[in-house]
Amino acid sequence: MTKRGTVKAVKIDKNGYRYGFIASSGEPDTFFHFNDLPEKLRDKIVPGSLVEFHTETRRGKQKAAGISLFAGAKPAGANLPDKKNKPSVNAEGDGFEICLPVDTKEILQGADIDNFALRLNKTARRFQNKFYFLLSEKNKPRLNVTHSFDEGIIQALVVRRESLLANSGLNFHKFDLTTDWRLVVGLGSSSVYETGITLHHIYGVPYLPGTAVKGVTRNWVINELFKGVEGNKQEGAYSDPGFCLIFGAPRNSDTGDNQGAVIFHDAFPVTKPKIGKDVMTSHFQEYYTLGNPPPPGDHLSLNPIPFITVEDTTFRFCLSLRAGRGKRIEKGAFNGKTPLEAAAIWLKKALAGQGIGAKTAVGYGTLSSK
């Protein structure tokens, strides 16, 4: 009877001969030897390959025979274990447990998942009871977190969004800004890892939520333009009619209860995002966490924490104006400008001067026109 399974592991014995095990749903792992494979398959069968086979008994033991690739197999040339049976260092998933239902694992394991959000979060890799997207300690496997995005999908997304805005009947303004260095958005978001990243749940691309874009711009405007009452800069902003018109304000403001005239839309990439890896290090973890800590010093162990960044990526920002609210502002900090003009000017200033996302105090998250 023909069976289907996933190559669970490939190893090398002391004489340099390769062998492996095939995992099948509801059955014990089945042993196979590479010498029994057709020569053309020996470099294609790797951990994660989906195969068909039947079993036969040799010397009283079950063994896989008649092995053939079924679908979703890893390409030839994927890295294999070395002769010391250590996991390979660049084959993603090799040496890791992929936490998926068995039937889903048989379909996806070893396949090329083009949605980065699904690949990162839904096929999470666990090694020694901990989830990792990056692991590079000596003699342990390494996960490759880089990803090649489909430029065609990205361009189609841009065209679709702008078509929707154009057909909405609202006046809108768009412009492109490029990361100056690294961008970290969603570092503290919910994740099985120690750190997170904001990825669109449908398209899988990194993006900047409109709420974050508006919040950064609003905060920058308040701190740059308003002195406030008794040091409360927000109270000073609420006394400015232009600020209240653009961003919205509560009942006790200059304009009363007011919905902001400008809509800040999500910013999506217009170029292929470049995913990078970075590390932050807690130098004196014991000093900060123990009840009776040792004095801080170089003798304490470091605790490197990896996180994912976005680099060399251009985002398109879109602002639209609510119907009937496009009149020029006649007084205050934005005198002579329309709400849409003022919002665009200060959005660019905020992203160039302060940045968006995490770790902006040390240079992350700034964007500017190139």
C-alpha positions as CSV (number, residue, x, y, z in Angstrom):
1,M,0.0,0.0,0.0
2,T,1.3,3.4,-1.0
3,K,1.8,5.9,1.9
4,R,2.5,9.5,2.1
5,G,4.8,11.2,4.6
6,T,7.3,14.0,5.3
7,V,11.0,13.4,5.6
8,K,11.6,14.2,9.2
9,A,15.4,14.0,9.4
10,V,18.4,13.1,7.4
11,K,21.6,11.9,9.1
12,I,25.0,10.6,8.3
13,D,26.5,7.5,10.0
14,K,30.1,7.1,11.0
15,N,31.0,5.7,7.6
16,G,29.6,8.7,5.8
17,Y,26.4,7.0,4.5
18,R,23.2,9.0,4.6
19,Y,19.9,7.7,6.0
20,G,16.7,9.2,7.3
21,F,13.2,8.9,8.7
22,I,9.8,9.5,7.2
23,A,7.0,10.8,9.5
24,S,3.5,9.6,8.6
25,S,0.3,10.5,10.3
26,G,-0.6,8.1,13.1
27,E,2.3,5.7,12.4
28,P,5.8,5.3,13.8
29,D,8.6,7.0,11.8
30,T,9.9,4.8,8.9
31,F,13.6,4.3,8.3
32,F,15.1,4.6,4.8
33,H,18.6,4.5,3.3
34,F,19.9,6.8,0.6
35,N,21.6,3.9,-1.2
36,D,18.1,2.5,-1.9
37,L,17.1,5.8,-3.7
38,P,17.5,6.4,-7.4
39,E,20.6,8.4,-7.9
40,K,18.6,11.4,-9.4
41,L,16.7,11.7,-6.1
42,R,19.5,11.5,-3.6
43,D,20.2,15.3,-3.7
44,K,16.5,16.2,-3.7
45,I,15.3,14.3,-0.6
46,V,15.9,16.6,2.3
47,P,14.1,17.4,5.6
48,G,10.7,18.7,4.7
49,S,10.3,16.8,1.4
50,L,6.9,15.3,0.9
51,V,7.2,11.8,-0.4
52,E,5.2,8.7,-1.4
53,F,6.5,5.2,-0.4
54,H,5.6,1.7,0.6
55,T,7.1,-0.4,3.4
56,E,8.9,-3.7,3.3
57,T,10.4,-5.9,6.0
58,R,14.1,-6.5,6.0
59,R,15.8,-8.5,8.8
60,G,12.7,-8.2,10.8
61,K,12.5,-4.4,10.6
62,Q,10.2,-2.1,8.6
63,K,11.9,0.0,6.0
64,A,10.7,2.5,3.4
65,A,11.0,1.5,-0.3
66,G,9.9,2.8,-3.6
67,I,10.3,6.4,-2.4
68,S,9.3,9.2,-4.8
69,L,8.8,13.0,-4.4
70,F,5.1,13.9,-4.1
71,A,4.8,17.7,-3.9
72,G,6.2,20.6,-1.9
73,A,9.7,19.2,-1.7
74,K,12.6,21.4,-1.0
75,P,14.8,22.1,-4.1
76,A,18.0,20.2,-4.8
77,G,21.0,21.7,-3.2
78,A,19.4,22.4,0.2
79,N,22.0,22.1,3.0
80,L,22.4,18.6,4.5
81,P,23.7,17.6,7.9
82,D,27.4,17.2,8.4
83,K,29.1,14.0,9.5
84,K,28.7,14.7,13.2
85,N,24.9,14.6,12.9
86,K,24.6,18.3,13.8
87,P,21.7,20.1,12.2
88,S,22.6,22.0,9.0
89,V,23.1,25.8,9.5
90,N,21.2,27.3,6.6
91,A,18.3,24.9,5.8
92,E,15.2,26.6,7.3
93,G,13.3,24.3,9.6
94,D,16.1,21.7,9.8
95,G,16.6,20.8,13.4
96,F,13.4,22.6,14.4
97,E,9.9,21.4,15.3
98,I,7.3,23.2,13.2
99,C,4.2,23.6,15.2
100,L,1.4,22.8,12.8
101,P,-1.4,20.2,12.6
102,V,-0.1,17.0,11.1
103,D,-2.1,17.2,7.9
104,T,-1.2,20.9,7.4
105,K,2.5,20.1,8.0
106,E,2.4,17.4,5.3
107,I,1.2,20.0,2.8
108,L,3.3,23.0,3.8
109,Q,6.6,21.7,5.3
110,G,9.3,22.3,2.8
111,A,7.1,24.4,0.5
112,D,7.9,28.0,-0.4
113,I,5.4,30.2,1.6
114,D,5.3,33.5,-0.2
115,N,3.2,35.4,2.5
116,F,5.8,36.5,5.0
117,A,3.2,37.0,7.8
118,L,2.1,33.4,7.5
119,R,5.6,32.1,7.1
120,L,6.9,33.9,10.2
121,N,3.9,33.6,12.6
122,K,1.9,30.5,11.5
123,T,4.8,28.2,10.8
124,A,6.7,29.1,13.9
125,R,9.9,27.1,14.6
126,R,10.6,25.7,18.0
127,F,13.9,24.5,19.2
128,Q,14.4,23.0,22.7
129,N,10.9,24.2,23.8
130,K,11.5,27.8,22.7
131,F,10.3,29.6,19.5
132,Y,12.9,31.2,17.4
133,F,13.0,33.2,14.1
134,L,16.8,33.7,14.5
135,L,19.1,31.2,16.2
136,S,22.8,31.3,15.6
137,E,24.5,29.9,18.6
138,K,27.5,27.6,18.0
139,N,26.5,24.1,16.9
140,K,22.8,25.0,16.6
141,P,20.7,25.5,13.5
142,R,20.2,28.9,12.0
143,L,16.9,30.2,10.7
144,N,16.9,32.5,7.7
145,V,14.4,35.3,8.4
146,T,15.0,37.1,5.1
147,H,12.2,37.0,2.5
148,S,11.8,37.8,-1.1
149,F,8.5,39.6,-1.7
150,D,6.6,39.5,-5.0
151,E,7.0,42.9,-6.6
152,G,4.0,42.2,-8.8
153,I,1.7,41.8,-5.8
154,I,3.0,44.9,-4.2
155,Q,2.4,47.0,-7.3
156,A,-1.1,45.6,-7.7
157,L,-1.8,46.5,-4.1
158,V,-0.7,50.1,-4.6
159,V,-2.8,50.4,-7.8
160,R,-5.9,49.0,-6.1
161,R,-5.6,51.3,-3.1
162,E,-5.2,54.4,-5.1
163,S,-8.1,53.4,-7.4
164,L,-10.3,53.0,-4.4
165,L,-9.3,56.4,-3.1
166,A,-9.8,58.0,-6.5
167,N,-13.3,56.5,-6.7
168,S,-14.2,57.6,-3.2
169,G,-14.9,61.1,-4.3
170,L,-12.6,62.5,-1.6
171,N,-9.7,64.9,-2.2
172,F,-6.5,63.0,-1.4
173,H,-2.8,63.6,-1.5
174,K,0.0,61.0,-1.8
175,F,3.8,61.0,-1.6
176,D,6.6,58.6,-1.1
177,L,9.2,58.4,1.7
178,T,12.1,56.1,2.0
179,T,13.7,54.7,5.2
180,D,16.9,56.4,6.1
181,W,18.2,53.4,8.0
182,R,16.2,50.7,9.8
183,L,12.5,50.8,10.7
184,V,11.1,48.8,13.6
185,V,7.3,48.7,13.9
186,G,5.3,46.5,16.2
187,L,8.3,45.4,18.3
188,G,6.1,44.8,21.4
189,S,3.2,43.3,19.6
190,S,1.8,39.9,20.5
191,S,4.0,37.1,19.2
192,V,5.3,33.7,20.1
193,Y,8.8,35.2,19.9
194,E,10.2,37.7,22.3
195,T,9.7,40.5,19.8
196,G,7.2,41.2,17.1
197,I,6.8,43.1,13.8
198,T,3.7,44.7,12.2
199,L,2.8,42.7,9.0
200,H,-0.4,43.0,7.0
201,H,-2.6,40.0,7.9
202,I,-3.7,39.5,4.3
203,Y,-0.8,40.6,2.1
204,G,2.0,39.7,4.6
205,V,4.0,42.9,3.9
206,P,5.3,45.3,6.5
207,Y,3.2,48.5,6.7
208,L,2.7,51.6,8.8
209,P,-0.9,51.7,10.3
210,G,-2.7,54.9,9.7
211,T,-3.3,55.4,13.4
212,A,0.4,55.3,14.1
213,V,1.1,57.8,11.3
214,K,-1.5,60.2,12.7
215,G,-0.3,59.8,16.2
216,V,3.3,60.5,15.3
217,T,2.3,63.6,13.3
218,R,0.0,64.9,16.0
219,N,2.6,64.5,18.8
220,W,5.3,66.2,16.7
221,V,3.0,69.2,16.0
222,I,2.1,69.6,19.6
223,N,5.7,69.5,20.8
224,E,7.0,71.8,18.0
225,L,4.3,74.5,17.8
226,F,2.5,74.8,21.1
227,K,3.7,76.0,24.5
228,G,0.6,75.1,26.3
229,V,-1.1,76.3,29.5
230,E,1.1,75.8,32.6
231,G,3.3,73.4,30.6
232,N,0.4,71.4,29.2
233,K,1.2,71.6,25.4
234,Q,-2.0,69.6,24.5
235,E,-4.2,72.3,26.0
236,G,-2.3,74.9,23.9
237,A,-3.0,72.8,20.8
238,Y,-6.7,72.6,21.6
239,S,-6.9,76.4,21.6
240,D,-5.7,76.4,18.0
241,P,-8.6,76.2,15.4
242,G,-6.4,74.7,12.7
243,F,-5.1,71.9,14.9
244,C,-8.6,71.0,16.0
245,L,-9.8,71.0,12.4
246,I,-7.0,68.7,11.2
247,F,-6.7,66.2,14.0
248,G,-10.0,66.5,15.8
249,A,-10.6,67.7,19.4
250,P,-12.8,67.2,22.5
251,R,-15.7,69.4,23.7
252,N,-13.5,71.7,25.7
253,S,-11.4,72.7,22.7
254,D,-11.5,75.9,20.6
255,T,-13.9,74.3,18.1
256,G,-15.8,72.0,20.5
257,D,-16.3,68.3,19.8
258,N,-14.8,67.8,16.4
259,Q,-13.9,64.9,14.1
260,G,-10.6,65.5,12.4
261,A,-10.9,66.6,8.7
262,V,-7.9,64.7,7.5
263,I,-7.9,60.9,7.3
264,F,-4.4,59.3,7.7
265,H,-4.4,56.0,5.7
266,D,-2.1,53.0,6.2
267,A,1.3,53.4,4.4
268,F,2.2,50.5,2.2
269,P,5.5,49.7,0.5
270,V,5.9,50.6,-3.2
271,T,9.2,48.8,-3.5
272,K,10.2,45.3,-2.4
273,P,10.7,45.5,1.4
274,K,14.1,44.4,2.6
275,I,13.8,42.4,5.8
276,G,16.9,42.7,8.1
277,K,18.0,41.2,11.4
278,D,19.1,43.2,14.4
279,V,19.9,42.5,18.1
280,M,19.4,44.4,21.3
281,T,21.3,43.3,24.3
282,S,20.3,43.5,28.0
283,H,23.7,44.0,29.6
284,F,22.8,43.6,33.3
285,Q,19.7,41.4,33.4
286,E,20.5,39.9,36.9
287,Y,21.0,43.4,38.3
288,Y,17.6,44.5,37.2
289,T,15.6,41.3,38.0
290,L,17.1,39.6,41.0
291,G,15.9,40.5,44.5
292,N,19.5,40.7,45.9
293,P,21.4,41.5,42.7
294,P,25.1,41.6,42.2
295,P,26.6,44.9,41.2
296,P,26.5,45.7,37.5
297,G,29.6,44.9,35.6
298,D,31.2,43.1,32.7
299,H,31.2,39.8,34.6
300,L,27.5,39.5,34.2
301,S,26.2,37.5,31.2
302,L,24.7,39.4,28.3
303,N,21.2,38.6,27.0
304,P,21.0,39.2,23.2
305,I,17.5,39.5,21.9
306,P,17.0,39.4,18.1
307,F,14.3,41.4,16.3
308,I,13.3,42.1,12.7
309,T,13.7,45.4,10.9
310,V,12.7,46.8,7.6
311,E,15.5,48.5,5.5
312,D,15.9,50.2,2.1
313,T,12.1,50.4,1.6
314,T,9.9,53.1,0.1
315,F,6.4,53.6,1.5
316,R,3.5,55.5,0.0
317,F,1.6,57.8,2.3
318,C,-1.9,58.8,1.5
319,L,-4.0,61.5,3.2
320,S,-7.6,62.3,2.3
321,L,-10.0,65.1,3.3
322,R,-13.5,64.6,4.6
323,A,-16.1,66.1,2.3
324,G,-16.8,69.8,2.7
325,R,-13.9,70.6,5.0
326,G,-11.2,71.9,2.6
327,K,-11.4,75.6,3.3
328,R,-8.1,77.4,4.1
329,I,-7.4,77.9,7.8
330,E,-7.6,81.6,8.6
331,K,-5.8,81.9,11.9
332,G,-3.5,80.2,14.2
333,A,-0.4,78.0,13.6
334,F,-1.6,76.8,10.2
335,N,-2.9,80.1,8.9
336,G,-3.2,80.2,5.1
337,K,-3.0,76.5,4.5
338,T,-5.7,73.9,3.8
339,P,-6.0,71.0,6.3
340,L,-4.6,68.6,3.7
341,E,-1.6,70.8,2.9
342,A,-0.7,71.3,6.6
343,A,-1.1,67.6,7.4
344,A,1.3,66.6,4.6
345,I,3.9,69.2,5.5
346,W,4.0,68.2,9.2
347,L,3.8,64.5,8.5
348,K,7.0,64.7,6.5
349,K,8.6,66.8,9.2
350,A,7.6,64.3,11.9
351,L,8.9,61.3,10.1
352,A,12.2,63.0,9.2
353,G,12.7,64.6,12.6
354,Q,11.3,62.0,15.0
355,G,10.6,58.8,13.1
356,I,8.0,56.2,13.6
357,G,8.0,52.9,15.4
358,A,10.3,51.6,18.2
359,K,13.8,52.8,19.1
360,T,13.5,56.2,17.4
361,A,15.7,57.7,20.2
362,V,18.7,55.8,18.8
363,G,18.0,56.6,15.1
364,Y,15.5,54.0,14.0
365,G,12.3,54.8,12.1
366,T,13.1,58.0,10.2
367,L,12.0,58.4,6.6
368,S,12.6,61.1,4.0
369,S,12.3,61.9,0.3
370,K,15.1,60.5,-1.8
